[in-house]
Amino acid sequence: MAAGVVVGMGAASAKTTNDANSSSQSSASATANKKGGNNNGDSNGGNNGDNNNGKAEDPAKAQPPSPNDFVDITKVKPNQKKQNGAGGSFVTDCGVKANHQNSDNFIAAPGVLDGAQHTHDYVGNDSTDANSTDDSLAAAGTTCKNQQDKSAYFWPVIRDLTKQGNDVNQDGGGADGNFGQILEPDSVQLKFASGGADQVTAMPQFLRILFGNAKAVTQNGKNAKDTWTCTGFEDRLTNKYPLCPQGSKVERIHAFPNCWDGKNTDSADHRSHIVDAQNGQCPKGFKAVPQLQVTLTYTVPQGKNFAVDGFPEELHKPQTDHDDFENVMSNNLMKQVVDCINNNKQCVNQEQ
């Protein structure tokens, strides 16, 4: 196993819809940095934690999740209510098997190789890595059936702790305290819906959105979300790993923030420009955009033998589950998404 590691982080500057090119250039200037590089820090402490400000704990000390991190889903009380608002949706099919995996995060740690210290699954854009920019993503290919969707969709992998993975000595794997065999999802659904709003407006190209917090433990639960459940129990979400009854699968549900400030496609903390709605209503000065809802299902080993990837000091706690997205849909496709949602149509991979 590797000894302690140091991760440098380049803080992304806020950018508006009119300066995407300058943002791409500033992100590109951080290329080829590695763990141990200069640390610019993040005074806001508001990102999803996919960077590490200083020296991480020795990955050799990383522990599997505690037995207390698991819960019988049948003992969780229903806690999800049906959303109101426009009833349409748009599903984009970008496949199930990850087109590639790495331990980078170009949003929270631009230019930093292994900036996430855990492995991500990627679908959609097929070029996503530490050095991705708006321009490079727009020029790349996509796994999405609708070729107008080159968006980057990525989340931390889940591992089977009863088996040895093939990355025991690699970044994102054992070298960063993540052990076990990576599990491929049984299904991946990428759906855009109203998020409770009566009407939504188009997302700008290159809008970046984070969901959850990979550093939720060391940041005292800040920005953590309840994401875990089992198929057939979607009316109850929990911040613990669910133990599912026979015939039911582990499910992760990630409903992204959807109230945009109308100007910026990113912000210094990667959060201030787009926030959660409250009862379908956006804060003053913000407007509702389509809400990305990522639903992932898995067949996991029996018992308390699976965990999500994370930083060593986060102890593989389930509340560190998170997700990342950059919108690289064509303007034409985004108009279709908005039309489907606002006019209560159920659309799948529609293309003019």
Legacy VTK file of the C-alpha trace (Angstrom):
# vtk DataFile Version 3.0
C-alpha trace
ASCII
DATASET POLYDATA
POINTS 352 float
0.000 0.000 0.000
1.094 3.561 -0.585
2.215 5.910 2.127
0.498 9.230 2.810
-0.259 11.400 -0.184
-0.512 15.109 -0.781
-2.969 16.532 -3.261
-2.746 19.949 -4.875
-5.922 21.729 -5.892
-6.508 24.495 -8.384
-9.596 26.493 -7.430
-11.841 27.089 -10.426
-12.746 30.729 -10.954
-16.342 31.779 -11.494
-17.326 32.067 -15.133
-20.322 33.413 -16.971
-22.112 32.176 -20.029
-20.212 34.780 -22.037
-16.704 33.785 -21.012
-16.654 30.017 -21.500
-13.573 30.281 -23.693
-11.575 32.157 -21.061
-12.667 29.581 -18.493
-11.418 26.790 -20.719
-8.053 28.508 -21.014
-7.697 29.031 -17.250
-8.543 25.384 -16.596
-6.099 24.227 -19.267
-3.284 26.229 -17.671
-3.403 23.863 -14.700
-2.575 20.780 -16.778
-0.101 18.095 -15.760
-0.198 18.886 -12.019
0.056 15.830 -9.800
-0.548 14.943 -6.158
1.826 17.031 -4.093
1.551 20.102 -6.326
0.831 23.656 -5.169
-2.336 23.995 -3.126
-4.480 27.039 -3.815
-7.101 25.891 -1.331
-10.792 26.759 -1.245
-11.637 29.335 1.365
-15.351 28.732 0.869
-15.127 25.048 1.702
-18.234 24.564 -0.374
-17.169 22.198 -3.134
-18.107 18.553 -3.250
-14.767 17.617 -1.731
-13.134 16.162 -4.822
-9.885 17.829 -3.897
-7.821 17.557 -0.760
-6.430 20.621 0.961
-3.198 19.271 2.394
-1.886 15.861 3.374
-4.348 12.996 3.394
-4.293 10.296 6.018
-2.176 7.266 5.211
-4.301 5.179 2.823
-3.033 2.110 4.687
-5.199 3.277 7.590
-8.347 3.463 5.488
-11.038 1.315 7.044
-14.066 -0.448 5.558
-17.408 1.053 6.554
-18.649 0.434 10.065
-21.498 -2.048 10.617
-23.437 1.000 11.865
-23.208 2.492 8.372
-25.815 -0.041 7.154
-29.567 -0.147 7.674
-32.372 -2.537 6.825
-34.354 -0.548 4.265
-37.641 -2.034 5.507
-36.998 -0.229 8.826
-36.613 3.179 7.194
-39.837 5.178 7.297
-41.170 6.633 4.032
-39.813 10.156 3.680
-40.240 11.117 0.009
-43.226 13.057 -1.282
-44.430 13.266 -4.865
-43.175 16.416 -6.552
-45.625 18.942 -7.947
-44.864 21.239 -10.864
-44.580 20.415 -14.543
-44.901 16.692 -15.102
-42.824 16.164 -18.213
-39.387 14.587 -18.422
-36.552 13.899 -20.820
-34.400 10.751 -20.528
-31.040 10.626 -22.262
-29.594 7.131 -22.738
-25.813 7.224 -22.451
-25.282 3.558 -21.658
-24.677 1.580 -18.489
-21.067 0.436 -18.640
-18.609 3.254 -17.953
-16.789 4.338 -21.088
-13.730 5.023 -18.939
-12.710 5.383 -15.299
-10.181 7.581 -13.525
-9.603 9.326 -10.218
-9.669 12.871 -11.619
-12.188 15.672 -11.225
-11.837 18.537 -13.694
-14.532 20.574 -11.922
-13.256 20.527 -8.335
-9.585 19.816 -9.040
-8.795 21.031 -12.570
-5.470 19.800 -13.933
-4.732 17.632 -10.876
-4.064 13.993 -11.700
-5.761 11.780 -9.074
-7.356 14.914 -7.634
-10.366 12.910 -6.450
-8.388 10.086 -4.776
-11.210 7.732 -5.692
-12.388 6.172 -8.932
-15.199 7.663 -11.006
-17.421 5.956 -13.551
-18.003 8.126 -16.627
-20.790 7.974 -19.194
-21.602 10.489 -21.884
-18.520 12.448 -22.910
-15.720 10.030 -23.724
-12.761 12.362 -23.045
-13.331 13.381 -19.429
-10.174 13.616 -17.299
-8.240 16.067 -15.119
-7.464 18.345 -18.042
-10.941 18.572 -19.549
-12.154 22.040 -20.543
-15.383 23.293 -22.056
-13.721 23.317 -25.460
-12.244 19.823 -25.189
-15.559 18.355 -24.055
-17.401 20.043 -26.920
-14.924 18.577 -29.417
-15.079 15.017 -28.055
-17.371 12.068 -28.744
-20.166 10.708 -26.585
-21.703 7.405 -25.566
-25.173 8.966 -25.552
-27.535 7.631 -28.194
-28.449 11.200 -29.015
-25.157 12.522 -30.371
-26.207 16.076 -29.490
-25.582 15.194 -25.846
-21.847 15.358 -25.089
-22.406 16.080 -21.407
-20.059 14.698 -18.764
-21.828 12.500 -16.188
-19.670 10.924 -13.452
-19.937 9.458 -9.946
-17.776 7.392 -7.538
-17.803 3.641 -8.033
-19.164 1.068 -5.593
-16.956 -1.885 -4.646
-17.552 -5.480 -3.609
-15.411 -5.774 -0.462
-15.374 -9.572 -0.585
-13.231 -9.598 -3.746
-9.899 -8.122 -4.742
-9.905 -5.508 -7.449
-7.401 -5.081 -10.241
-6.274 -1.639 -9.004
-4.796 -2.593 -5.639
-1.636 -0.542 -6.224
-3.112 2.178 -8.443
-4.293 5.748 -7.927
-7.983 5.828 -7.128
-7.735 2.242 -5.898
-5.550 0.709 -3.216
-2.977 3.495 -3.416
-5.708 5.812 -2.127
-7.284 3.387 0.331
-10.074 2.074 -1.923
-10.108 -1.731 -1.966
-12.390 -4.330 -3.489
-13.734 -5.171 -6.919
-15.508 -2.365 -8.758
-19.157 -3.164 -9.460
-20.760 -2.226 -12.760
-24.267 -0.770 -12.364
-27.167 -2.934 -13.488
-28.897 0.172 -14.807
-28.237 3.883 -15.258
-31.054 6.370 -15.781
-30.277 10.007 -16.634
-33.538 11.950 -16.466
-34.267 15.671 -16.611
-37.458 16.794 -14.868
-39.003 19.941 -13.368
-37.699 19.519 -9.836
-41.081 20.764 -8.633
-41.114 23.947 -10.717
-44.169 24.879 -12.773
-41.941 25.854 -15.705
-38.226 25.506 -16.403
-35.863 27.496 -18.580
-32.925 26.193 -20.581
-29.618 25.373 -18.938
-26.723 27.252 -20.542
-24.069 25.195 -22.269
-21.169 24.283 -19.980
-23.180 24.701 -16.774
-21.385 22.732 -14.050
-23.320 21.209 -11.151
-22.272 19.210 -8.108
-24.483 16.945 -6.028
-23.627 15.800 -2.505
-20.248 16.090 -0.800
-17.330 13.640 -0.981
-15.924 15.285 2.188
-19.149 15.182 4.177
-17.552 13.448 7.171
-14.660 15.844 7.693
-16.897 18.813 6.817
-19.457 17.844 9.472
-22.184 16.832 7.069
-22.123 20.012 4.980
-23.911 19.563 1.622
-24.483 15.849 2.277
-27.587 14.298 0.725
-29.620 11.183 1.470
-29.126 9.099 -1.668
-29.475 5.403 -0.799
-32.461 3.101 -1.111
-33.523 -0.207 -2.642
-35.579 -0.888 -5.738
-39.229 -0.950 -4.747
-38.552 1.368 -1.795
-38.031 4.665 -3.624
-40.377 6.430 -1.191
-37.633 6.265 1.433
-34.053 7.567 1.128
-31.344 7.163 3.746
-27.783 8.323 4.392
-26.788 4.744 5.218
-25.992 1.784 2.994
-29.263 -0.093 2.527
-29.670 -3.794 3.187
-32.298 -4.848 0.663
-34.776 -7.733 0.876
-34.524 -10.624 -1.542
-35.308 -9.574 -5.095
-34.488 -5.920 -4.464
-31.311 -4.122 -5.557
-29.267 -1.301 -4.046
-30.196 2.026 -5.608
-28.582 5.483 -5.559
-30.793 8.473 -6.398
-29.087 11.805 -7.104
-31.441 14.782 -7.654
-29.219 17.728 -8.567
-29.730 21.391 -7.621
-31.847 23.165 -10.243
-32.112 26.867 -9.327
-29.642 28.791 -11.480
-28.519 32.397 -10.910
-29.085 33.166 -14.602
-25.505 34.319 -15.206
-22.723 31.983 -14.141
-21.902 28.490 -15.384
-19.591 27.908 -12.394
-18.612 29.649 -9.170
-15.604 29.660 -6.857
-17.207 27.092 -4.539
-18.880 25.287 -7.498
-22.228 25.698 -5.720
-23.277 29.347 -5.323
-24.374 29.660 -8.972
-26.922 26.821 -8.729
-28.794 25.826 -5.581
-31.643 23.596 -4.438
-35.260 24.659 -4.781
-37.398 24.787 -1.663
-40.838 23.254 -2.225
-40.407 23.817 -5.949
-39.557 27.496 -5.492
-36.230 29.085 -6.341
-34.641 31.874 -4.249
-35.068 35.461 -5.435
-32.896 36.137 -8.466
-32.663 32.446 -9.413
-34.592 30.581 -12.118
-35.549 26.918 -12.402
-33.695 24.843 -14.989
-34.219 21.141 -15.783
-33.260 19.024 -12.786
-30.894 16.171 -13.546
-31.939 13.011 -11.708
-29.389 10.183 -11.831
-30.630 6.763 -10.711
-28.114 3.901 -10.403
-28.915 0.305 -9.421
-26.508 -2.432 -8.342
-26.377 -6.081 -7.423
-24.168 -6.131 -4.332
-22.717 -8.983 -2.240
-24.849 -10.276 0.585
-24.468 -8.520 3.902
-22.426 -5.493 4.906
-19.817 -6.013 2.232
-19.963 -3.065 -0.157
-18.883 0.564 -0.056
-18.633 3.698 -2.164
-15.175 4.996 -3.094
-13.885 7.999 -1.186
-10.975 9.808 0.408
-9.100 7.792 3.077
-10.113 10.148 5.886
-13.805 9.839 4.975
-13.828 6.192 6.124
-16.030 5.077 3.202
-19.076 6.551 4.910
-22.273 6.352 2.802
-23.094 10.034 3.379
-20.110 10.964 1.189
-21.984 9.797 -1.927
-21.908 12.469 -4.642
-22.189 13.136 -8.361
-20.846 15.578 -10.977
-22.212 16.976 -14.235
-21.353 19.435 -16.979
-23.986 20.263 -19.579
-22.594 19.821 -23.087
-25.910 19.401 -24.891
-26.500 21.363 -28.088
-28.800 24.357 -27.665
-31.289 22.605 -29.947
-31.396 19.523 -27.719
-31.731 21.600 -24.563
-34.751 23.349 -26.116
-36.297 19.917 -26.631
-35.618 19.012 -22.995
-37.365 22.172 -21.811
-40.297 21.592 -24.180
-40.815 18.029 -22.952
-40.800 19.093 -19.305
-42.995 22.193 -19.624
-45.541 20.493 -21.866
-45.861 17.352 -19.743
-44.391 15.036 -22.357
-42.374 11.919 -21.535
-39.444 11.961 -23.962
-36.609 9.472 -24.468
-33.617 10.270 -26.702
-35.765 12.483 -28.893
-34.004 14.141 -31.777
-35.292 16.359 -34.546
LINES 1 353
352 0 1 2 3 4 5 6 7 8 9 10 11 12 13 14 15 16 17 18 19 20 21 22 23 24 25 26 27 28 29 30 31 32 33 34 35 36 37 38 39 40 41 42 43 44 45 46 47 48 49 50 51 52 53 54 55 56 57 58 59 60 61 62 63 64 65 66 67 68 69 70 71 72 73 74 75 76 77 78 79 80 81 82 83 84 85 86 87 88 89 90 91 92 93 94 95 96 97 98 99 100 101 102 103 104 105 106 107 108 109 110 111 112 113 114 115 116 117 118 119 120 121 122 123 124 125 126 127 128 129 130 131 132 133 134 135 136 137 138 139 140 141 142 143 144 145 146 147 148 149 150 151 152 153 154 155 156 157 158 159 160 161 162 163 164 165 166 167 168 169 170 171 172 173 174 175 176 177 178 179 180 181 182 183 184 185 186 187 188 189 190 191 192 193 194 195 196 197 198 199 200 201 202 203 204 205 206 207 208 209 210 211 212 213 214 215 216 217 218 219 220 221 222 223 224 225 226 227 228 229 230 231 232 233 234 235 236 237 238 239 240 241 242 243 244 245 246 247 248 249 250 251 252 253 254 255 256 257 258 259 260 261 262 263 264 265 266 267 268 269 270 271 272 273 274 275 276 277 278 279 280 281 282 283 284 285 286 287 288 289 290 291 292 293 294 295 296 297 298 299 300 301 302 303 304 305 306 307 308 309 310 311 312 313 314 315 316 317 318 319 320 321 322 323 324 325 326 327 328 329 330 331 332 333 334 335 336 337 338 339 340 341 342 343 344 345 346 347 348 349 350 351
